[in-house]
């Protein structure tokens, strides 16, 4: 099984740059494009926390659109920048593990956010 892992995307609202200069949405889009073009293609994608910078519901919705577009099954782990209520609301219908444990693909994982 091939697993791709990303973390700390810290995406924010459009035209809001991290530290006033980093376009994190474009960076995430490029990372996902690179992952999806890999041969062989990953079987699962793990996002290991800090999907968004501020935990805005609309930004989680954008992240979900981006992750869904990969066509790769994925799992999310909450980081210290997450708004877990918003994260769970956006991904509630998805068979994704939000806090460690087992993925839908039955790959055991353990997550610790220090």
Order of alpha helices (4+ residues) and beta strands (2+ residues): beta-alpha-beta-alpha-beta-alpha-beta-beta
